[in-house]
Amino acid sequence: MEKVKLPIKVDPVRCALKRLDYQGAFAAALMPRLAESTQGIHGDIDVSLSFGTDAQGLRVMSGQARAQVTLQCQRCNELFDTAIESEFTYTPLREDAEAPDLPEAYDTFEVDEFGEISLVQIIEDELILNLPLVPAHENEQCAEGKYDLSFGDIPATEERPNPFAILEELKRK
């Protein structure tokens, strides 16, 4: 399947009314902050987007993004390749509008004065947020992973009585 270049900016309300679906890619050169946060981006960023309206009548953009990046292992300082994936759901919000009661899974984004959003910026933010806090190889692949071992059994702690159990008894009386 051929990778299609996605638009940089879209009008989310118009796309939601038309129930548009986008599947394509962004060039890695469009995401300098992601490149700075990693040791490099391999290939294009694959993106799948769906616009629509939910049961509450809110305009919604949901999608997935995937990028192959190189990170530096924090145990052995070697570079390794990994895939960063993100799933997200957004609803547009104008600058002067108040946020309505939104479902917990929805994030909001502000549209510009023309009612458009920057897809590149949103996808880049999502991928940066999904980078691991402490990048590290798997133990089997890491030169320092062999030292990340524990020996013996952890002793079981004895059950101590709850100090507030006396208060519970007084409450029942």
C-alpha positions as CSV (number, residue, x, y, z in Angstrom):
1,M,0.0,0.0,0.0
2,E,1.3,3.4,-0.9
3,K,2.0,5.9,1.8
4,V,0.0,9.1,1.3
5,K,1.2,12.4,2.6
6,L,-1.3,13.9,5.1
7,P,-2.3,17.5,5.2
8,I,-0.5,19.7,7.7
9,K,-3.6,21.6,8.8
10,V,-7.3,20.6,8.7
11,D,-10.6,22.0,9.8
12,P,-11.7,19.4,12.4
13,V,-15.4,20.5,12.4
14,R,-15.7,20.2,8.6
15,C,-13.8,16.9,8.6
16,A,-16.2,15.6,11.4
17,L,-19.3,16.6,9.4
18,K,-18.0,14.7,6.4
19,R,-16.8,11.8,8.6
20,L,-13.4,11.8,6.9
21,D,-10.7,9.1,7.5
22,Y,-7.1,9.8,6.8
23,Q,-4.4,7.1,6.6
24,G,-0.9,8.2,5.6
25,A,2.4,9.5,6.8
26,F,4.3,12.6,7.8
27,A,7.9,13.1,6.9
28,A,10.3,12.9,9.9
29,A,11.7,16.3,9.0
30,L,8.4,17.9,10.0
31,M,8.9,16.8,13.7
32,P,12.1,18.5,15.0
33,R,11.1,18.3,18.6
34,L,10.7,14.5,18.4
35,A,14.1,14.2,16.7
36,E,15.6,16.3,19.5
37,S,14.0,14.0,22.1
38,T,15.4,10.9,20.5
39,Q,18.6,9.9,18.8
40,G,16.9,9.8,15.5
41,I,13.7,9.0,13.6
42,H,13.7,6.2,11.0
43,G,11.4,6.6,8.1
44,D,8.1,8.4,8.1
45,I,5.6,8.6,10.9
46,D,2.6,6.4,10.1
47,V,-0.7,8.0,11.1
48,S,-4.4,6.9,10.9
49,L,-7.1,9.5,11.7
50,S,-10.9,9.3,11.9
51,F,-13.2,12.3,12.3
52,G,-16.8,12.1,13.4
53,T,-19.4,13.0,15.9
54,D,-20.0,11.1,19.1
55,A,-23.2,10.3,21.0
56,Q,-23.1,13.7,22.8
57,G,-22.9,15.5,19.5
58,L,-19.2,16.5,20.0
59,R,-16.9,16.6,17.0
60,V,-14.2,14.1,17.6
61,M,-10.8,13.2,16.0
62,S,-9.4,9.9,17.0
63,G,-6.4,8.2,15.7
64,Q,-3.2,6.3,16.0
65,A,0.4,7.3,15.3
66,R,3.5,5.1,15.1
67,A,7.2,6.0,14.6
68,Q,10.4,4.1,14.6
69,V,13.0,5.9,16.7
70,T,16.5,5.3,18.1
71,L,16.9,5.8,21.9
72,Q,19.9,5.6,24.2
73,C,19.7,2.9,26.8
74,Q,20.1,4.5,30.3
75,R,21.9,1.4,31.7
76,C,24.6,0.7,29.1
77,N,24.5,3.9,27.0
78,E,24.1,1.9,23.8
79,L,21.7,3.0,21.1
80,F,18.7,0.8,20.3
81,D,15.7,1.0,17.9
82,T,12.1,0.9,19.1
83,A,8.6,1.7,18.0
84,I,6.7,4.5,19.7
85,E,2.9,4.2,19.4
86,S,0.1,6.4,20.5
87,E,-3.7,6.3,20.5
88,F,-5.6,9.4,21.1
89,T,-9.1,11.1,21.0
90,Y,-9.5,14.8,20.7
91,T,-12.3,17.3,20.4
92,P,-11.9,20.8,19.1
93,L,-12.3,23.8,21.3
94,R,-12.3,27.5,20.3
95,E,-10.1,29.9,22.3
96,D,-12.9,31.8,23.8
97,A,-15.2,28.8,24.5
98,E,-15.5,27.0,27.8
99,A,-14.8,23.3,27.9
100,P,-18.1,21.4,28.2
101,D,-18.4,18.2,30.3
102,L,-16.2,15.9,28.3
103,P,-15.7,12.2,28.6
104,E,-12.4,11.4,30.5
105,A,-10.8,9.8,27.4
106,Y,-11.1,13.1,25.4
107,D,-8.4,15.7,25.2
108,T,-9.1,19.1,23.8
109,F,-7.2,21.2,21.3
110,E,-7.7,24.8,20.4
111,V,-8.4,25.7,16.8
112,D,-6.8,28.8,15.3
113,E,-8.6,31.9,14.0
114,F,-9.5,30.0,10.8
115,G,-11.0,27.0,12.7
116,E,-8.0,24.8,11.7
117,I,-5.6,22.6,13.7
118,S,-2.0,21.6,13.0
119,L,-2.0,17.8,12.7
120,V,1.8,17.7,12.7
121,Q,2.0,19.4,16.0
122,I,-0.7,17.2,17.6
123,I,0.9,14.0,16.3
124,E,4.4,15.2,17.4
125,D,3.1,16.0,20.9
126,E,1.4,12.6,21.2
127,L,4.6,10.7,20.2
128,I,6.8,12.8,22.6
129,L,4.4,12.0,25.4
130,N,4.6,8.3,24.7
131,L,8.4,8.2,24.8
132,P,9.6,6.0,27.7
133,L,10.7,8.0,30.8
134,V,13.8,5.8,31.2
135,P,14.7,4.2,27.9
136,A,16.4,0.8,28.4
137,H,17.0,-2.4,26.5
138,E,15.4,-5.6,27.5
139,N,17.6,-7.4,30.1
140,E,18.6,-10.1,27.6
141,Q,19.8,-7.5,25.1
142,C,21.5,-5.0,27.4
143,A,25.2,-5.3,28.3
144,E,24.4,-4.2,31.8
145,G,21.2,-6.1,32.1
146,K,23.0,-9.2,33.4
147,Y,23.7,-7.2,36.6
148,D,20.0,-6.4,37.2
149,L,19.4,-9.5,39.2
150,S,18.0,-10.4,42.6
151,F,18.9,-13.5,44.6
152,G,16.9,-15.4,47.2
153,D,13.3,-15.0,48.3
154,I,11.9,-11.9,49.7
155,P,10.9,-12.7,53.3
156,A,7.2,-12.5,54.0
157,T,6.2,-9.8,56.4
158,E,4.2,-10.7,59.4
159,E,0.6,-9.5,59.7
160,R,0.3,-6.9,62.4
161,P,-3.0,-5.9,63.8
162,N,-4.5,-2.7,62.5
163,P,-4.0,0.0,65.2
164,F,-7.4,1.4,64.2
165,A,-9.3,-1.9,64.9
166,I,-10.0,-0.7,68.5
167,L,-11.8,2.4,67.0
168,E,-13.8,0.1,64.8
169,E,-15.0,-1.8,67.8
170,L,-15.9,1.4,69.7
171,K,-17.8,2.6,66.6
172,R,-20.0,-0.6,66.7
173,K,-20.9,-0.1,70.3
